[in-house]
């Protein structure tokens, strides 16, 4: 059996955290031969709820669970951490200005980035789930100058999975039949789900669906799916978000299948004209614990225009964060 790795989950007592922790402890995220030690980080008023979750984790008697600890101090929670899943964030409440939301989250992700910088293991991998995820990842990375920026990623896998599901339903196929889906951009309504390179059972997806369906149904449905779920169940996506976080980390740690890729938002190096440093969703392959942007794809004018548009929106958010003095 391998040596246990430490996985820190913030916002551990919340709905996503609750759905996520049992998947990690079962081996779904890092494999069935990798023991895990879980560090649960919560705000002081939620520590008691986290204790209840820890009791349940222990009661499940997972063979791979090497221990559970609860903290309200990020410095301690990230000590020796190999994988950090930053789920806890300030949600936007009614009447709240976007600047206030960015400021509140800057006050969360800046200190967590510093705690990771000062205390995490050298091989730390970070996934930011809490929204606005791309901007929060940028803030955390900026607060961790000793950690390579590429180690901070934002979750686009939920959007990627939603896109797979919609295309599978439309083409009467399984999600496992689909390869090379892309969701460009930010985890927001500005994102651009793109089937230009996707195949369904080896056939080009663009030959199986018409452009009107893509433009009028597929793109807006994927981009606005979160809002539709809130409307339907009266609460935001939790189980599907947790499942996507598991998928993201599993791909990063264990690799993507040969001939396929996934969507990961990491810091841009200028690929496809995206401003350097912007945390932006792009097609990536994963191997040996690293992810690599798939470069050299021949993009249509339409796709390039969409990328430019949502990169501009993502950059505007970063500019606002800088204006607020959060970086």
Backbone bond lengths (Angstrom), bond angles and torsions (degrees), N, CA, C in turn:
res aa  C-N    CA-C-N  psi(-1)  N-CA   C-N-CA  omega(-1)  CA-C   N-CA-C  phi
1 X - - - 1.473 - - 1.522 110.03 -
2 X 1.317 116.52 140.62 1.463 121.26 178.98 1.529 110.97 -69.60
3 X 1.328 114.63 163.03 1.459 121.00 174.74 1.529 108.58 -70.32
4 X 1.345 119.21 140.06 1.470 120.00 -179.94 1.527 112.40 -61.52
5 X 1.329 115.83 144.94 1.463 121.71 171.94 1.528 107.95 -106.90
6 X 1.323 115.36 155.02 1.464 120.46 -179.11 1.525 110.14 -98.93
7 X 1.323 115.39 126.33 1.467 122.56 178.33 1.523 107.95 -116.65
8 X 1.319 116.65 120.17 1.465 121.37 178.56 1.521 109.31 -103.35
9 X 1.324 115.69 128.50 1.467 121.53 178.74 1.520 108.10 -120.01
10 X 1.331 116.62 121.98 1.465 120.27 176.75 1.529 109.11 -92.63
11 X 1.325 115.72 156.86 1.463 118.76 -175.91 1.514 110.41 62.60
12 X 1.335 115.16 34.78 1.468 121.23 -169.09 1.524 113.93 -65.28
13 X 1.332 117.57 -23.68 1.465 119.99 -178.01 1.526 112.63 -89.37
14 X 1.322 116.83 -4.09 1.464 120.24 -179.97 1.516 112.38 -77.75
15 X 1.331 115.93 178.60 1.466 120.91 -176.53 1.524 112.99 -63.84
16 X 1.342 116.78 -43.47 1.468 119.13 178.83 1.524 109.59 -67.29
17 X 1.330 116.48 -44.69 1.466 120.45 178.75 1.520 111.85 -56.49
18 X 1.327 115.85 -43.44 1.467 120.64 -179.49 1.527 110.89 -63.07
19 X 1.330 116.35 -42.24 1.471 120.46 179.65 1.525 111.77 -70.87
20 X 1.327 116.52 -25.84 1.465 122.63 -173.73 1.526 113.76 -84.36
21 X 1.322 116.33 -43.36 1.468 120.77 -169.56 1.526 113.48 -61.02
22 X 1.327 116.63 -38.79 1.467 119.38 -178.27 1.531 111.37 -70.99
23 X 1.328 116.18 -31.08 1.472 120.24 175.78 1.530 110.40 -67.06
24 X 1.333 116.13 -41.98 1.469 120.09 179.36 1.526 109.71 -64.37
25 X 1.339 115.59 -46.15 1.469 120.36 -177.17 1.527 112.23 -64.93
26 X 1.338 117.02 -26.29 1.470 120.84 -178.38 1.523 113.01 -79.51
27 X 1.346 116.23 -13.42 1.465 119.80 -177.79 1.512 113.92 99.96
28 X 1.340 117.38 1.11 1.469 120.28 -178.38 1.525 112.60 -62.67
29 X 1.338 117.03 -30.09 1.461 119.45 -173.60 1.525 113.00 -87.09
30 X 1.312 117.07 -46.11 1.470 120.18 -171.64 1.523 113.77 -113.59
31 X 1.326 116.62 3.39 1.459 119.76 176.55 1.520 112.70 105.37
32 X 1.310 115.41 156.82 1.462 121.43 -173.00 1.520 113.85 -82.46
33 X 1.355 116.23 8.15 1.465 119.73 175.79 1.528 111.14 -120.10
34 X 1.360 116.37 12.73 1.467 119.91 -175.73 1.537 111.68 -117.42
35 X 1.335 117.57 102.59 1.471 119.71 175.40 1.531 110.90 -64.62
36 X 1.328 115.63 149.54 1.466 120.61 -179.18 1.526 110.96 -131.34
37 X 1.312 114.14 143.98 1.465 121.66 169.88 1.518 105.82 -109.36
38 X 1.309 117.74 125.90 1.459 121.76 -176.38 1.524 111.50 -100.33
39 X 1.314 116.11 127.49 1.462 122.51 171.04 1.520 107.93 -108.33
40 X 1.317 116.64 119.72 1.461 122.31 -178.55 1.527 108.73 -101.99
41 X 1.321 117.11 119.95 1.465 121.57 179.33 1.522 109.46 -108.38
42 X 1.321 115.63 128.64 1.466 120.85 179.24 1.527 110.31 -141.85
43 X 1.324 115.50 163.07 1.457 120.44 171.31 1.535 107.16 -72.69
44 X 1.343 118.01 153.46 1.473 120.26 -173.58 1.526 114.48 -51.08
45 X 1.341 117.20 -40.06 1.469 119.13 -176.64 1.530 113.65 -72.20
46 X 1.337 117.41 -9.35 1.474 120.35 179.11 1.529 112.37 -110.32
47 X 1.325 116.91 4.20 1.472 120.06 -178.24 1.524 111.19 -61.89
48 X 1.335 117.43 -39.70 1.471 120.20 -178.98 1.527 111.07 -61.69
49 X 1.327 116.63 -41.95 1.470 120.17 177.22 1.527 110.44 -63.49
50 X 1.340 116.64 -39.09 1.469 120.60 177.73 1.527 110.81 -64.13
51 X 1.332 116.11 -34.39 1.472 119.66 177.13 1.527 110.52 -62.77
52 X 1.336 116.30 -37.65 1.462 120.21 176.68 1.517 111.79 -64.40
53 X 1.332 116.55 -41.03 1.467 120.92 176.91 1.526 110.48 -63.42
54 X 1.335 116.35 -41.42 1.471 120.48 178.60 1.524 111.04 -62.81
55 X 1.330 116.66 -38.17 1.472 120.27 177.01 1.530 110.12 -60.61
56 X 1.336 115.99 -43.82 1.465 119.77 179.43 1.523 112.17 -65.97
57 X 1.338 116.16 -39.80 1.471 119.65 177.74 1.523 110.32 -59.73
58 X 1.318 116.37 -43.48 1.467 119.54 178.40 1.528 111.14 -66.93
59 X 1.339 116.51 -39.55 1.465 120.70 -179.37 1.523 112.60 -65.31
60 X 1.332 116.97 -24.82 1.467 120.55 179.17 1.525 111.85 -73.57
61 X 1.329 116.76 -14.24 1.480 122.52 175.79 1.527 112.49 51.02
62 X 1.330 116.01 47.53 1.464 120.32 177.95 1.531 109.94 -65.66
63 X 1.324 118.44 126.92 1.474 120.55 179.82 1.530 113.36 -58.79
64 X 1.336 117.01 -27.84 1.467 120.67 -175.87 1.526 113.47 -91.89
65 X 1.333 117.73 -4.68 1.464 119.88 -177.05 1.526 110.47 -85.06
66 X 1.334 114.98 111.36 1.471 120.80 -175.63 1.525 112.75 -91.81
67 X 1.324 117.37 -3.38 1.461 120.25 178.87 1.515 111.69 155.47
68 X 1.341 115.38 156.00 1.465 122.04 176.93 1.520 108.48 -133.84
69 X 1.327 116.62 128.46 1.460 121.58 175.29 1.521 109.44 -127.92
70 X 1.331 115.63 149.56 1.464 121.60 -177.36 1.523 109.03 -119.44
71 X 1.331 115.45 136.64 1.465 120.70 -178.11 1.523 110.68 -137.57
72 X 1.348 115.12 153.36 1.464 119.86 166.71 1.527 109.75 -117.82
73 X 1.329 115.60 13.84 1.464 123.29 -179.75 1.532 108.50 -123.27
74 X 1.340 116.54 114.86 1.469 120.92 -176.52 1.523 112.15 -61.33
75 X 1.320 117.22 -34.59 1.469 121.45 -179.83 1.525 110.70 -56.69
76 X 1.319 115.84 -43.77 1.476 120.59 -179.93 1.531 111.21 -77.58
77 X 1.324 116.35 -38.65 1.470 120.15 -176.13 1.522 112.35 -64.77
78 X 1.338 117.49 -31.44 1.465 120.74 -178.09 1.528 113.22 -96.48
79 X 1.321 117.78 3.99 1.469 120.33 179.72 1.532 109.98 -62.35
80 X 1.322 117.02 120.29 1.464 121.77 178.23 1.513 114.45 69.07
81 X 1.327 117.31 15.18 1.470 121.67 -175.57 1.529 111.38 -70.21
82 X 1.336 116.05 132.49 1.473 122.06 176.58 1.527 112.35 -97.10
83 X 1.335 115.83 -32.74 1.468 121.68 179.77 1.523 107.96 -133.77
84 X 1.329 116.24 125.66 1.455 120.77 178.13 1.514 110.66 -117.32
85 X 1.315 116.60 123.87 1.466 121.43 176.49 1.522 107.64 -113.14
86 X 1.324 115.58 106.17 1.457 121.52 -174.09 1.526 109.18 -93.10
87 X 1.321 113.72 91.85 1.468 121.46 -173.73 1.526 111.29 -95.49
88 X 1.324 116.44 -39.59 1.462 121.10 -176.35 1.515 112.09 -66.84
89 X 1.335 116.61 128.89 1.466 121.98 178.41 1.521 107.97 -153.35
90 X 1.305 115.08 163.97 1.460 120.04 177.44 1.521 108.91 -82.91
91 X 1.331 118.46 116.90 1.469 118.94 178.50 1.528 110.69 -75.34
92 X 1.304 114.62 155.58 1.471 119.03 177.88 1.521 108.79 -78.65
93 X 1.304 116.92 126.18 1.458 121.29 179.52 1.527 109.72 -104.18
94 X 1.320 115.36 165.71 1.465 121.01 -176.24 1.534 110.36 -57.44
95 X 1.319 115.12 132.25 1.455 120.23 177.59 1.519 114.57 81.14
96 X 1.327 116.34 1.52 1.468 120.26 -178.11 1.526 109.98 -82.99
97 X 1.311 116.32 128.91 1.462 120.87 176.74 1.524 109.85 -73.93
98 X 1.337 116.01 149.69 1.470 119.47 -179.29 1.528 111.47 -60.16
99 X 1.322 117.09 -36.56 1.467 120.66 178.46 1.530 110.90 -60.78
100 X 1.342 115.82 -37.66 1.471 119.92 178.53 1.525 110.68 -67.10
101 X 1.339 115.58 -38.80 1.470 120.52 178.15 1.526 110.51 -63.68
102 X 1.333 116.23 -45.17 1.466 120.51 179.54 1.523 110.69 -63.50
103 X 1.327 116.56 -40.87 1.467 120.59 179.86 1.529 110.96 -64.78
104 X 1.339 116.07 -43.01 1.470 120.15 -179.83 1.521 110.86 -62.74
105 X 1.336 116.48 -42.99 1.465 119.47 -179.03 1.524 112.21 -74.60
106 X 1.333 116.41 -29.82 1.462 119.18 173.75 1.518 110.99 -60.35
107 X 1.336 115.48 -35.37 1.458 121.02 178.23 1.515 113.46 -71.69
108 X 1.338 116.67 -15.00 1.472 121.38 176.72 1.528 110.41 -95.47
109 X 1.324 116.39 -51.16 1.473 120.49 -170.00 1.523 113.75 -81.49
110 X 1.335 117.32 -24.64 1.463 119.38 173.99 1.528 111.34 -63.04
111 X 1.343 117.83 -56.61 1.467 120.03 178.03 1.533 113.72 -60.85
112 X 1.341 117.35 -35.20 1.470 118.59 178.02 1.523 110.80 -67.24
113 X 1.347 117.07 -39.01 1.463 120.35 175.36 1.516 111.16 -59.65
114 X 1.331 116.77 -42.30 1.470 121.09 179.25 1.531 110.70 -65.48
115 X 1.335 116.30 -41.05 1.469 120.11 178.66 1.526 110.80 -62.75
116 X 1.322 116.55 -38.44 1.473 121.16 176.53 1.526 109.52 -65.69
117 X 1.315 116.01 -45.87 1.467 121.49 -179.97 1.530 111.43 -55.41
118 X 1.330 115.58 -43.40 1.466 120.62 -171.67 1.523 114.24 -88.19
119 X 1.345 117.75 -19.29 1.464 118.77 -168.99 1.525 116.44 -130.42
120 X 1.332 117.93 -20.32 1.471 120.03 -174.02 1.525 111.62 -73.12
121 X 1.331 115.49 165.21 1.466 121.91 176.63 1.528 109.72 -67.75
122 X 1.320 115.72 159.77 1.471 120.74 -177.70 1.527 112.82 -63.34
123 X 1.340 116.84 -25.27 1.470 119.59 -177.18 1.530 112.73 -98.63
124 X 1.331 117.03 19.86 1.471 121.78 -175.94 1.533 112.61 -50.79
125 X 1.331 114.61 136.93 1.468 122.44 172.60 1.527 106.39 -125.19
126 X 1.326 116.37 129.12 1.463 120.95 -174.87 1.523 110.69 -119.41
127 X 1.324 115.40 133.04 1.464 122.06 172.10 1.521 107.98 -119.35
128 X 1.321 116.63 122.00 1.462 121.17 175.51 1.524 108.44 -95.09
129 X 1.330 114.73 120.87 1.463 122.11 179.29 1.528 110.27 -103.99
130 X 1.335 116.44 -36.79 1.461 121.79 -177.24 1.517 112.28 -62.64
131 X 1.313 116.80 132.27 1.468 121.99 -175.21 1.529 113.68 -87.49
132 X 1.347 117.55 153.15 1.473 127.64 -3.42 1.529 110.78 -71.59
133 X 1.345 115.97 108.47 1.469 121.81 -165.73 1.525 113.65 -60.35
134 X 1.333 117.74 -45.43 1.467 119.65 -176.70 1.526 110.99 -63.08
135 X 1.321 116.27 -43.56 1.467 120.56 179.78 1.521 111.06 -70.28
136 X 1.323 117.49 -40.08 1.466 120.37 177.51 1.526 111.14 -62.50
137 X 1.338 116.99 -37.12 1.473 120.79 177.23 1.526 110.23 -65.92
138 X 1.324 116.23 -39.76 1.474 121.25 177.90 1.530 109.96 -61.06
139 X 1.336 116.83 -44.94 1.469 121.76 -179.91 1.530 110.46 -63.46
140 X 1.338 116.65 -45.90 1.469 120.49 -179.49 1.524 110.89 -61.54
141 X 1.340 116.53 -44.57 1.471 120.84 -179.25 1.528 111.15 -63.97
142 X 1.337 116.10 -40.19 1.469 120.29 179.99 1.525 111.61 -65.08
143 X 1.333 116.04 -24.00 1.468 121.08 -179.98 1.525 112.17 -90.39
144 X 1.336 116.82 1.81 1.474 121.99 -178.55 1.526 109.60 -127.58
145 X 1.336 117.37 68.05 1.473 120.37 -173.74 1.525 115.06 -63.52
146 X 1.340 117.27 -20.79 1.469 120.05 -178.45 1.527 112.91 -88.15
147 X 1.330 116.49 -6.94 1.468 121.33 179.60 1.528 107.81 -103.35
148 X 1.341 118.80 130.54 1.473 119.47 177.42 1.527 110.58 -53.48
149 X 1.326 116.65 132.98 1.472 121.06 -175.73 1.525 112.14 -56.88
150 X 1.354 116.81 -30.36 1.473 121.35 -178.76 1.527 112.34 -62.59
151 X 1.339 116.89 -18.15 1.469 119.56 -179.48 1.524 111.96 -76.66
152 X 1.328 117.12 -10.22 1.462 121.30 177.71 1.524 108.69 -103.38
153 X 1.314 116.37 116.91 1.464 121.52 -179.51 1.526 109.65 -124.30
154 X 1.327 115.43 158.87 1.462 121.37 175.00 1.522 108.42 -116.50
155 X 1.308 116.04 151.20 1.463 119.97 -172.42 1.526 112.52 -82.93
156 X 1.332 114.22 114.91 1.463 122.47 169.46 1.528 110.11 -112.33
157 X 1.319 116.41 -0.37 1.466 119.79 -173.60 1.526 111.93 -67.46
158 X 1.327 117.64 -29.77 1.465 118.86 177.09 1.527 109.65 -64.60
159 X 1.324 116.70 -42.95 1.470 120.70 177.15 1.529 110.45 -64.26
160 X 1.329 115.97 -41.86 1.468 122.42 178.13 1.535 110.03 -59.76
161 X 1.334 116.21 -46.48 1.468 120.39 -179.82 1.527 111.58 -66.05
162 X 1.328 115.62 -38.41 1.475 119.29 176.71 1.526 110.79 -62.00
163 X 1.326 115.98 -40.10 1.472 120.52 178.97 1.528 110.67 -65.20
164 X 1.334 116.58 -43.13 1.473 120.54 176.84 1.526 110.63 -58.11
165 X 1.330 115.69 -45.68 1.462 120.94 -177.34 1.528 111.90 -62.83
166 X 1.326 117.00 -44.32 1.472 120.49 -179.76 1.524 111.64 -64.20
167 X 1.335 116.55 -42.22 1.472 119.89 -179.98 1.527 110.82 -68.85
168 X 1.331 116.69 -38.03 1.470 120.42 178.58 1.528 110.77 -62.85
169 X 1.336 116.59 -43.72 1.462 120.08 179.02 1.530 111.15 -63.64
170 X 1.313 116.21 -42.04 1.470 120.40 -177.72 1.525 111.68 -66.47
171 X 1.327 117.03 -36.13 1.472 120.93 -175.31 1.530 112.38 -99.08
172 X 1.348 115.86 8.60 1.468 121.22 179.45 1.532 110.97 53.79
173 X 1.313 115.11 47.73 1.469 120.69 -179.56 1.525 109.30 -130.97
174 X 1.316 116.23 -178.32 1.466 121.99 177.02 1.529 109.08 -99.83
175 X 1.335 116.46 154.43 1.475 118.66 178.42 1.527 110.91 -60.73
176 X 1.325 116.65 -28.26 1.471 120.42 179.54 1.529 112.35 -72.27
177 X 1.333 116.94 -12.96 1.471 120.86 177.04 1.530 111.98 -81.72
178 X 1.337 115.85 -11.21 1.472 120.53 -172.06 1.527 110.72 -103.15
179 X 1.322 115.13 134.26 1.467 121.14 176.06 1.527 109.53 -127.78
180 X 1.329 115.00 156.86 1.478 123.61 170.25 1.530 114.50 62.92
181 X 1.318 115.26 43.05 1.466 121.08 169.19 1.530 107.65 -78.71
182 X 1.325 117.09 151.23 1.470 122.06 174.89 1.528 108.79 -136.14
183 X 1.332 116.13 141.64 1.467 120.69 165.67 1.528 106.67 -125.27
184 X 1.309 115.68 108.99 1.462 121.13 -178.04 1.526 110.55 -80.63
185 X 1.332 116.31 138.30 1.459 119.17 164.24 1.499 118.92 106.81
186 X 1.311 113.06 -140.32 1.452 124.85 -171.87 1.523 109.72 -98.52
187 X 1.334 117.05 152.78 1.461 119.16 170.76 1.532 106.92 -78.70
188 X 1.324 114.89 80.56 1.468 121.49 -176.96 1.525 107.40 -161.74
189 X 1.309 115.89 179.25 1.470 120.17 179.13 1.527 112.15 -68.02
190 X 1.339 117.29 -9.75 1.471 121.07 179.27 1.530 113.31 -84.36
191 X 1.317 117.24 -8.05 1.472 120.70 -176.20 1.533 111.25 -61.17
192 X 1.341 115.45 162.29 1.469 119.36 179.25 1.526 110.63 -131.88
193 X 1.349 116.93 97.17 1.467 120.47 173.51 1.528 109.16 -68.64
194 X 1.329 116.62 132.87 1.470 121.31 -168.57 1.531 110.46 -133.95
195 X 1.336 116.45 118.71 1.470 120.90 179.74 1.530 111.90 -101.90
196 X 1.325 117.21 12.01 1.471 121.20 -174.44 1.523 113.46 -54.05
197 X 1.335 116.68 -33.67 1.469 120.73 -177.08 1.527 111.84 -110.99
198 X 1.335 116.06 -0.33 1.463 120.29 -176.34 1.527 111.30 -72.05
199 X 1.329 114.36 147.49 1.464 120.55 173.62 1.523 109.00 -124.92
200 X 1.329 115.61 150.06 1.463 122.73 175.13 1.520 106.53 -121.78
201 X 1.319 116.67 112.34 1.470 121.25 -173.27 1.531 111.03 51.48
202 X 1.314 115.38 39.95 1.463 121.16 176.29 1.517 115.37 84.88
203 X 1.344 116.91 -8.39 1.474 119.97 -179.97 1.526 109.77 -95.94
204 X 1.333 118.08 141.27 1.467 119.97 178.82 1.532 111.36 -58.92
205 X 1.320 116.34 128.61 1.465 120.90 -179.07 1.524 111.57 -59.93
206 X 1.328 116.73 -33.86 1.477 119.93 -178.20 1.526 112.30 -65.50
207 X 1.345 116.97 -18.06 1.466 120.49 176.73 1.528 111.74 -86.02
208 X 1.331 116.48 -11.46 1.466 120.85 -174.26 1.523 113.26 -105.24
209 X 1.324 116.73 -17.30 1.470 120.66 179.54 1.528 108.41 -131.53
210 X 1.332 116.04 152.30 1.469 117.61 -178.76 1.525 110.92 -92.82
211 X 1.313 114.02 162.07 1.471 120.43 -174.46 1.525 111.77 -64.69
212 X 1.315 116.38 -33.94 1.470 119.81 -179.74 1.527 110.27 -62.59
213 X 1.348 116.75 -42.36 1.471 119.88 178.00 1.523 110.49 -62.82
214 X 1.327 116.74 -42.76 1.465 120.72 -180.00 1.529 111.04 -61.12
215 X 1.334 116.10 -48.76 1.468 120.52 -175.03 1.525 112.94 -73.86
216 X 1.338 115.96 -41.08 1.466 119.81 -170.81 1.525 113.49 -92.33
217 X 1.338 117.05 -22.93 1.465 119.17 -177.50 1.527 112.46 -120.98
218 X 1.317 116.74 -58.13 1.468 121.30 -171.85 1.531 112.87 -57.87
219 X 1.322 116.97 -57.03 1.474 120.40 -175.75 1.530 111.69 -60.73
220 X 1.351 119.33 -52.53 1.473 118.02 -179.65 1.529 113.71 -66.47
221 X 1.339 117.58 -33.08 1.469 119.96 179.78 1.521 111.13 -64.31
222 X 1.323 116.81 -45.34 1.468 120.46 179.08 1.527 110.14 -66.10
223 X 1.328 116.56 -45.97 1.467 120.73 -175.99 1.526 112.50 -65.53
224 X 1.350 116.60 -32.03 1.470 119.97 -175.41 1.528 112.62 -108.78
225 X 1.322 116.34 16.21 1.464 120.27 -176.03 1.528 111.89 -62.22
226 X 1.327 116.59 -38.78 1.466 120.22 -179.59 1.516 111.60 -58.29
227 X 1.327 116.37 -44.44 1.466 121.17 179.31 1.525 110.85 -64.90
228 X 1.342 116.80 -37.76 1.469 120.92 179.44 1.530 110.85 -64.87
229 X 1.333 116.37 -36.71 1.468 120.26 179.33 1.528 110.48 -69.11
230 X 1.326 116.87 -41.25 1.473 120.41 176.68 1.525 109.75 -60.05
231 X 1.324 116.38 -43.01 1.467 121.78 179.44 1.526 110.72 -61.70
232 X 1.338 116.87 -39.92 1.466 121.38 -175.56 1.526 113.20 -78.32
233 X 1.336 117.30 -44.41 1.473 118.44 -173.37 1.522 114.19 -108.64
234 X 1.344 115.86 -2.27 1.456 118.98 178.37 1.512 113.90 74.07
235 X 1.308 116.61 12.41 1.471 122.07 178.59 1.515 108.12 -154.95
236 X 1.321 115.76 158.32 1.468 119.15 -176.48 1.523 111.85 -77.71
237 X 1.319 115.70 166.46 1.466 122.42 179.55 1.526 109.35 -57.91
238 X 1.320 116.66 127.81 1.467 119.67 178.18 1.522 110.14 -123.67
239 X 1.332 117.35 -59.73 1.470 120.24 -177.67 1.527 111.39 -63.99
240 X 1.344 116.92 -41.08 1.472 119.08 -179.39 1.525 110.97 -69.91
241 X 1.332 116.88 -34.04 1.471 120.59 176.67 1.524 110.30 -66.96
242 X 1.327 116.37 -42.90 1.467 120.48 178.12 1.523 110.78 -62.81
243 X 1.325 116.33 -41.68 1.462 120.75 179.60 1.525 110.93 -63.55
244 X 1.332 116.30 -39.39 1.466 120.62 178.50 1.524 111.26 -66.87
245 X 1.331 117.01 -36.79 1.471 120.68 177.45 1.524 110.49 -63.13
246 X 1.329 116.35 -41.43 1.468 121.44 176.10 1.527 109.89 -61.51
247 X 1.331 116.64 -45.80 1.472 121.20 179.98 1.530 111.19 -60.79
248 X 1.333 116.47 -44.92 1.468 121.82 -179.00 1.528 110.45 -58.43
249 X 1.335 115.62 -52.05 1.464 119.70 -177.31 1.528 111.91 -68.06
250 X 1.324 116.82 -35.60 1.469 119.95 178.89 1.532 110.60 -63.85
251 X 1.333 116.45 -44.91 1.470 119.87 177.89 1.527 110.54 -60.88
252 X 1.325 116.51 -45.78 1.463 121.85 -178.14 1.530 110.80 -62.45
253 X 1.318 116.18 -44.21 1.470 120.58 -176.36 1.525 113.00 -78.34
254 X 1.337 116.54 -39.68 1.469 120.25 -170.37 1.529 113.78 -110.61
255 X 1.345 117.47 -10.96 1.466 120.27 175.15 1.521 114.28 104.01
256 X 1.338 114.97 156.98 1.465 121.98 174.74 1.527 108.81 -94.81
257 X 1.333 117.81 152.94 1.471 119.91 179.67 1.527 111.75 -62.42
258 X 1.313 115.82 150.47 1.470 121.84 176.14 1.527 109.29 -56.45
259 X 1.324 117.32 131.53 1.458 121.17 177.09 1.516 115.07 83.71
260 X 1.332 116.89 3.82 1.466 119.77 179.53 1.524 108.85 -129.29
261 X 1.322 115.66 170.44 1.460 120.85 174.06 1.511 108.53 -144.21
262 X 1.318 117.02 177.57 1.455 122.10 175.83 1.522 107.93 -134.17
263 X 1.327 116.87 179.72 1.464 120.52 176.39 1.519 109.37 -106.26
264 X 1.317 116.48 124.43 1.467 122.61 176.24 1.523 107.96 -130.53
265 X 1.333 116.11 136.83 1.463 120.50 173.30 1.522 108.27 -98.65
266 X 1.322 115.12 107.49 1.457 122.11 174.03 1.512 108.19 -126.65
267 X 1.336 118.10 177.53 1.466 119.94 -179.59 1.525 112.02 -66.96
268 X 1.315 116.06 128.56 1.466 121.43 -179.07 1.522 111.35 -68.99
269 X 1.331 114.81 145.81 1.469 121.39 170.63 1.530 109.20 -109.78
270 X 1.337 114.92 23.96 1.460 119.92 179.59 1.516 114.18 92.84
271 X 1.347 117.13 5.03 1.465 119.90 178.95 1.536 110.04 -60.35
272 X 1.317 115.15 140.56 1.469 123.45 176.48 1.535 112.61 54.83
273 X 1.337 115.71 27.64 1.461 120.52 175.68 1.516 115.24 77.84
274 X 1.333 117.01 6.97 1.471 120.25 178.95 1.535 108.60 -75.03
275 X 1.334 118.21 132.65 1.468 120.40 -178.72 1.532 112.35 -53.24
276 X 1.303 115.85 137.69 1.459 121.86 -177.01 1.529 111.06 -60.08
277 X 1.321 115.71 135.96 1.458 121.77 177.01 1.513 114.51 91.78
278 X 1.331 117.21 -19.74 1.462 121.14 -179.97 1.529 109.60 -65.64
279 X 1.331 117.85 131.25 1.468 121.00 177.38 1.525 106.52 -80.14
280 X 1.344 115.58 111.76 1.464 120.20 -163.77 1.522 110.32 -144.05
281 X 1.329 116.80 133.95 1.454 121.81 -178.95 1.514 113.00 -70.42
282 X 1.336 115.55 125.71 1.466 122.16 178.72 1.530 109.08 -143.19
283 X 1.342 117.53 162.93 1.470 119.41 175.80 1.528 109.92 -68.48
284 X 1.323 115.79 133.67 1.469 120.72 -178.53 1.521 110.95 -138.71
285 X 1.323 115.32 145.21 1.460 120.99 167.40 1.522 107.39 -103.79
286 X 1.329 115.90 153.81 1.465 121.00 -179.67 1.524 109.72 -127.15
287 X 1.334 115.75 136.98 1.468 122.18 176.10 1.521 108.47 -159.58
288 X 1.326 115.67 142.98 1.468 122.04 176.52 1.530 112.74 54.40
289 X 1.328 116.20 37.47 1.457 120.45 176.61 1.514 114.94 75.19
290 X 1.334 117.42 12.93 1.466 121.43 179.29 1.530 109.11 -126.66
291 X 1.323 116.41 152.97 1.469 119.86 173.12 1.527 109.19 -115.48
292 X 1.325 115.33 147.98 1.464 121.83 -177.10 1.522 109.09 -133.85
293 X 1.318 116.89 129.36 1.468 120.75 177.46 1.529 109.46 -66.77
294 X 1.330 115.62 134.72 1.466 121.17 175.32 1.528 107.22 -76.53
295 X 1.309 116.41 112.92 1.467 120.54 -176.93 1.528 110.95 -102.77
296 X 1.323 115.28 166.11 1.462 120.96 172.59 1.512 115.76 81.27
297 X 1.345 118.03 11.48 1.466 119.25 177.24 1.529 109.41 -71.87
298 X 1.324 115.89 136.67 1.474 121.06 178.78 1.527 108.47 -82.46
299 X 1.310 116.66 104.14 1.458 120.99 -175.36 1.522 111.46 -93.37
300 X 1.334 115.30 144.47 1.465 120.23 176.07 1.529 109.17 -71.69
301 X 1.320 115.56 162.51 1.469 120.19 176.77 1.526 110.47 -58.90
302 X 1.334 115.62 -37.95 1.466 121.19 -179.36 1.528 110.81 -62.80
303 X 1.339 116.65 -46.16 1.465 120.45 179.71 1.522 110.69 -64.78
304 X 1.319 116.52 -43.26 1.467 120.02 178.92 1.527 111.35 -60.17
305 X 1.323 116.17 -38.81 1.470 120.26 178.97 1.527 110.76 -65.94
306 X 1.342 116.18 -40.19 1.468 120.51 178.64 1.527 110.93 -65.34
307 X 1.334 116.56 -41.33 1.466 120.84 179.00 1.530 109.99 -62.63
308 X 1.329 115.98 -45.32 1.469 120.29 179.73 1.527 110.88 -61.49
309 X 1.340 115.67 -40.16 1.466 120.83 -178.22 1.527 111.40 -66.31
310 X 1.353 116.98 -48.27 1.463 116.00 -176.74 1.524 112.80 -79.57
311 X 1.334 117.60 -20.76 1.469 119.65 172.52 1.528 109.74 -67.43
312 X 1.317 115.18 -36.44 1.470 120.51 178.15 1.534 110.32 -64.51
313 X 1.340 116.13 -41.68 1.468 120.62 178.96 1.530 110.90 -65.50
314 X 1.339 116.20 -40.94 1.468 120.49 178.85 1.527 110.85 -66.12
315 X 1.329 115.71 -40.51 1.470 120.32 179.48 1.526 110.73 -65.15
316 X 1.328 116.96 -37.21 1.469 121.30 179.52 1.526 110.69 -60.79
317 X 1.339 116.05 -36.94 1.466 120.50 178.36 1.532 110.87 -66.23
318 X 1.334 116.20 -41.74 1.471 120.79 177.65 1.528 110.17 -64.46
319 X 1.331 116.38 -41.50 1.470 120.32 179.00 1.526 110.89 -61.02
320 X 1.349 115.24 -37.57 1.468 119.72 178.98 1.529 110.49 -67.16
321 X 1.322 116.01 -40.13 1.467 121.22 177.88 1.530 110.29 -61.04
322 X 1.327 115.84 -42.72 1.475 120.39 178.70 1.528 110.74 -64.75
323 X 1.335 115.35 -39.76 1.466 120.61 -179.99 1.531 110.86 -64.13
324 X 1.330 115.42 -32.67 1.467 120.57 179.23 1.531 112.21 -78.60
325 X 1.341 115.85 -4.51 1.467 119.98 178.62 1.516 113.77 75.58
326 X 1.350 116.43 25.34 1.469 120.21 -177.41 1.521 112.31 -87.30
327 X 1.331 117.50 -6.23 1.467 120.80 -179.90 1.528 109.78 -121.54
